[in-house]
Amino acid sequence: MCRIDDSRCFQKRRGESIGQWYWLLRDQYASLGIREREVMGLVVSGLLNKHIGAELGISEITVKAHRGKMMRKMRADSLADLVNMAARLRVAPPKEYPDRSFSS
């Protein structure tokens, strides 16, 4: 199976150059809503859904809904794919929500 981090496989599968691949990824990110971008930044920083909900003032179920929509829009098959995409796009957690250590 092709992985998003394998640009040769992606190029072969989609018939696009590496430059086109990057712009496709940018377009997918641009299609995210503001809240989906916030959730993405917090998810890739390693926070759990319940901690993201606490940070954003929303329920864990709402976080799951935003996360699901974001994963579909980004065409990520797994969290690892999403983290790799975020790294390529240089997506960081929102500045209002610094990385924190949470205890469960």
Kinemage of the C-alpha trace (Angstrom):
@kinemage 1
@onewidth
@group {chain A} dominant
@subgroup {mainchain}
@vectorlist {calphas} color= white
{ca met a 1} P 0.000 0.000 0.000
{ca cys a 2} L 1.223 3.513 -0.818
{ca arg a 3} L 1.969 5.805 2.086
{ca ile a 4} L 1.677 9.572 1.972
{ca asp a 5} L 5.352 9.931 2.948
{ca asp a 6} L 6.496 7.917 -0.083
{ca ser a 7} L 6.532 10.647 -2.728
{ca arg a 8} L 7.564 8.226 -5.502
{ca cys a 9} L 4.555 5.997 -4.803
{ca phe a 10} L 2.273 9.016 -4.500
{ca gln a 11} L 3.594 10.399 -7.780
{ca lys a 12} L 3.087 7.085 -9.541
{ca arg a 13} L -0.387 6.614 -8.086
{ca arg a 14} L -1.614 10.134 -8.767
{ca gly a 15} L 0.443 10.832 -11.904
{ca glu a 16} L 1.714 14.085 -10.415
{ca ser a 17} L 5.146 15.559 -9.835
{ca ile a 18} L 6.529 16.104 -6.338
{ca gly a 19} L 5.774 19.838 -6.664
{ca gln a 20} L 2.175 19.080 -7.550
{ca trp a 21} L 2.019 16.682 -4.586
{ca tyr a 22} L 3.069 19.462 -2.212
{ca trp a 23} L 0.470 21.860 -3.624
{ca leu a 24} L -2.216 19.181 -3.375
{ca leu a 25} L -1.323 18.769 0.288
{ca arg a 26} L -1.439 22.574 0.768
{ca asp a 27} L -4.877 22.699 -0.893
{ca gln a 28} L -6.144 19.945 1.396
{ca tyr a 29} L -4.894 21.900 4.421
{ca ala a 30} L -6.471 25.104 3.083
{ca ser a 31} L -9.835 23.307 2.897
{ca leu a 32} L -9.844 22.812 6.685
{ca gly a 33} L -11.950 25.083 8.841
{ca ile a 34} L -10.420 27.168 11.618
{ca arg a 35} L -11.439 24.719 14.351
{ca glu a 36} L -10.216 21.742 12.309
{ca arg a 37} L -6.813 23.439 11.983
{ca glu a 38} L -6.712 24.057 15.728
{ca val a 39} L -7.602 20.426 16.403
{ca met a 40} L -4.992 19.245 13.888
{ca gly a 41} L -2.250 21.257 15.574
{ca leu a 42} L -3.164 19.875 18.972
{ca val a 43} L -3.601 16.282 17.718
{ca val a 44} L -0.182 16.214 16.058
{ca ser a 45} L 1.378 17.649 19.210
{ca gly a 46} L 0.245 14.496 21.003
{ca leu a 47} L -2.736 15.636 23.069
{ca leu a 48} L -5.618 13.269 23.757
{ca asn a 49} L -9.144 14.146 22.592
{ca lys a 50} L -10.308 14.919 26.134
{ca his a 51} L -7.358 17.299 26.658
{ca ile a 52} L -7.980 18.998 23.318
{ca gly a 53} L -11.608 19.460 24.347
{ca ala a 54} L -10.534 21.001 27.642
{ca glu a 55} L -8.117 23.363 25.855
{ca leu a 56} L -10.714 24.479 23.305
{ca gly a 57} L -13.708 24.487 25.631
{ca ile a 58} L -15.600 21.840 23.652
{ca ser a 59} L -16.681 18.281 24.391
{ca glu a 60} L -14.606 15.219 23.574
{ca ile a 61} L -17.328 14.112 21.140
{ca thr a 62} L -17.049 17.416 19.261
{ca val a 63} L -13.268 16.972 19.106
{ca lys a 64} L -13.812 13.497 17.606
{ca ala a 65} L -16.156 14.983 14.996
{ca his a 66} L -13.642 17.703 14.022
{ca arg a 67} L -10.841 15.145 13.977
{ca gly a 68} L -12.805 12.795 11.709
{ca lys a 69} L -13.680 15.564 9.239
{ca met a 70} L -10.081 16.753 9.265
{ca met a 71} L -8.728 13.238 8.617
{ca arg a 72} L -11.116 12.835 5.652
{ca lys a 73} L -10.291 16.239 4.171
{ca met a 74} L -6.546 15.589 4.546
{ca arg a 75} L -6.993 12.042 3.178
{ca ala a 76} L -4.964 10.652 6.070
{ca asp a 77} L -5.348 6.930 6.695
{ca ser a 78} L -3.852 7.101 10.181
{ca leu a 79} L -2.563 9.446 12.845
{ca ala a 80} L 0.975 8.680 11.649
{ca asp a 81} L 0.033 9.883 8.141
{ca leu a 82} L -1.455 13.054 9.610
{ca val a 83} L 1.659 13.756 11.695
{ca asn a 84} L 3.830 13.267 8.608
{ca met a 85} L 1.621 15.646 6.590
{ca ala a 86} L 1.754 18.230 9.371
{ca ala a 87} L 5.545 17.981 9.473
{ca arg a 88} L 5.779 18.499 5.710
{ca leu a 89} L 3.444 21.495 5.980
{ca arg a 90} L 5.258 22.746 9.110
{ca val a 91} L 2.008 22.844 11.052
{ca ala a 92} L 2.578 23.696 14.703
{ca pro a 93} L 0.177 23.806 17.643
{ca pro a 94} L -1.645 27.140 17.896
{ca lys a 95} L 0.325 29.653 19.974
{ca glu a 96} L -2.633 30.091 22.338
{ca tyr a 97} L -2.332 26.410 23.272
{ca pro a 98} L 1.272 25.691 24.245
{ca asp a 99} L 2.340 22.076 24.616
{ca arg a 100} L 1.483 20.968 28.135
{ca ser a 101} L 2.015 17.855 30.139
{ca phe a 102} L -1.255 16.295 31.190
{ca ser a 103} L -1.754 13.556 33.689
{ca ser a 104} L -4.681 11.219 33.112
